[in-house]
C-alpha cells in the first residue's frame, strides 16, 4: 500500500510539473502573440506615414507640373532672377476660354484621377479660370492648392498673387 501511495505522489508531482510547463508555454505563446500584434500595428502606422508622404509628393508634383505647362508658363523674357517661374496671365485667359485646348487637357488629365484644375487670382482683384473640369464624379475627393505668381507681359511687368487648385482622388 505504501508503494501505491508513493507512486501516486510521484505521479501527482509529475502531473504538476507537466501542468506548470503547459501554463508557461501558454503564457510564452500569449506574450509572443501580443508582441506580434504590437509589431504589426507599428509597421502599419509606418506604412501609412510613407503612403501619406508619397501621396503628398504626387499632389505637389501635379501642382508643379500644371504650373510648368508650356501653355501657361511665362516666357523667358518675363522671368527675372528673383523669380524662377510664373504663369502668363494672357495665356491663361486664352486657355480658359478656348474649348479645343480644354479638350486637350481632358485627354491629358483624365487618367490621373483629377477632377478639376482651377487657377485663381487672389489679389488685387479676384478672378478665377477653370483649366480642366472632369464630368466624372467620384467620392473621396481632396483639394490641394499652391500659391503662384501670375504675371502680365507688358512694358511694365505686372504680377499678381495667384493660386493653383487641383481637386481629385489621390489615393
C-alpha positions in Angstrom: 0.0 0.0 0.0 2.9 2.4 0.8 4.3 1.7 -2.7 1.0 2.7 -4.3 0.9 5.9 -2.2 4.5 6.7 -3.2 3.7 6.1 -6.9 0.6 8.4 -6.7 2.7 11.1 -5.0 5.3 10.8 -7.8 2.5 10.8 -10.5 1.0 13.9 -8.8 4.3 15.7 -8.8 4.9 14.7 -12.4 1.4 15.9 -13.4 2.0 19.2 -11.6 5.3 19.7 -13.4 3.6 19.0 -16.7 0.8 21.5 -15.9 3.3 24.1 -14.9 5.1 23.6 -18.2 1.9 23.8 -20.1 0.9 27.1 -18.4 4.4 28.5 -19.0 4.2 27.6 -22.7 0.7 29.1 -23.0 2.0 32.3 -21.3 5.0 32.4 -23.7 2.8 32.0 -26.7 0.4 34.6 -25.4 3.3 37.0 -24.9 4.7 36.4 -28.4 1.1 36.9 -29.8 0.9 40.3 -28.1 4.4 41.3 -29.4 3.3 40.2 -32.9 0.2 42.4 -32.7 2.2 45.4 -31.4 4.8 44.9 -34.1 2.2 44.7 -37.0 0.5 47.9 -35.7 3.8 49.7 -35.7 4.5 48.6 -39.2 1.0 49.5 -40.4 1.5 53.0 -38.9 4.8 53.3 -40.7 3.3 52.2 -44.0 0.5 54.8 -43.6 3.1 57.5 -43.0 5.1 56.5 -46.0 1.9 56.4 -48.2 1.0 59.9 -47.0 4.4 61.2 -47.9 4.2 59.6 -51.3 0.6 60.9 -51.8 1.6 64.5 -50.9 4.7 64.3 -53.2 2.4 63.2 -56.0 -0.1 66.0 -55.3 2.7 68.7 -55.2 4.2 67.2 -58.3 0.9 67.6 -60.1 0.7 71.2 -58.9 4.2 72.0 -60.1 3.5 70.1 -63.4 0.4 72.2 -64.0 2.3 75.4 -63.3 5.1 74.4 -65.7 2.9 73.6 -68.6 4.3 75.4 -71.7 0.8 76.7 -72.5 0.7 78.5 -69.1 4.3 79.2 -68.2 5.7 82.8 -68.6 8.1 83.3 -71.5 11.8 83.5 -70.6 11.9 87.3 -71.2 9.4 87.7 -68.3 11.3 85.8 -65.7 13.7 87.7 -63.6 16.5 86.4 -61.4 14.3 86.8 -58.3 11.6 84.5 -59.7 12.1 81.1 -61.0 8.8 80.8 -62.9 5.3 82.3 -63.2 2.0 81.9 -65.0 1.3 84.1 -68.0 -2.0 85.9 -67.5 -2.6 86.4 -71.2 -2.1 82.7 -72.0 -4.3 81.8 -69.0 -7.2 83.8 -70.3 -6.9 82.3 -73.8 -6.6 78.7 -72.5 -9.6 79.1 -70.1 -11.8 80.5 -73.0 -10.7 78.1 -75.8 -12.7 74.8 -75.9 -10.2 73.0 -78.2 -7.4 73.4 -75.7 -9.7 72.4 -72.8 -10.4 69.1 -74.7 -6.6 68.5 -74.9 -6.4 68.8 -71.2 -9.3 66.4 -70.7 -7.3 63.8 -72.6 -4.2 64.6 -70.6 -5.6 64.6 -67.1 -8.5 62.1 -67.3 -6.3 59.1 -66.5 -4.7 60.7 -63.4 -8.0 60.9 -61.4 -8.0 64.7 -61.4 -11.5 66.2 -61.1 -10.6 69.8 -61.8 -7.8 72.3 -62.2 -8.6 75.9 -61.3 -6.2 78.9 -61.3 -7.4 81.9 -59.4 -6.0 85.4 -59.0 -6.3 86.3 -55.3 -5.0 89.9 -55.2 -5.7 92.7 -56.2 -8.9 91.8 -58.0 -10.2 88.2 -57.5 -10.6 86.3 -60.8 -10.9 82.6 -61.5 -10.1 80.4 -64.5 -11.0 76.7 -64.9 -8.4 74.9 -66.9 -9.8 71.4 -66.6 -13.1 70.1 -65.3 -14.0 66.4 -65.5 -17.6 65.2 -65.9 -16.7 62.0 -63.9 -17.9 62.2 -60.3 -16.2 60.2 -57.6 -16.3 60.1 -53.9 -13.4 60.7 -51.5 -12.0 63.8 -53.4 -9.4 66.0 -52.0 -8.4 69.6 -52.9 -4.9 70.9 -52.7 -3.5 74.3 -53.7 -0.3 76.2 -54.0 0.3 79.9 -54.4 1.9 81.0 -57.6 2.7 84.4 -59.3 0.6 85.3 -62.3 2.2 88.0 -64.5 1.2 90.1 -67.5 3.6 90.6 -70.3 3.5 94.3 -70.8 6.0 97.1 -70.8 5.7 97.4 -67.1 5.6 93.9 -65.8 2.6 93.5 -63.5 2.5 90.4 -61.2 -0.5 89.3 -59.1 -0.8 86.7 -56.3 -2.4 83.6 -57.7 -3.3 80.1 -56.6 -3.4 76.8 -58.5 -6.1 74.5 -57.1 -6.4 70.8 -58.0 -9.3 68.6 -57.0 -9.1 64.8 -57.4 -8.7 61.4 -55.9 -5.1 61.0 -54.8 -5.1 57.5 -53.1 
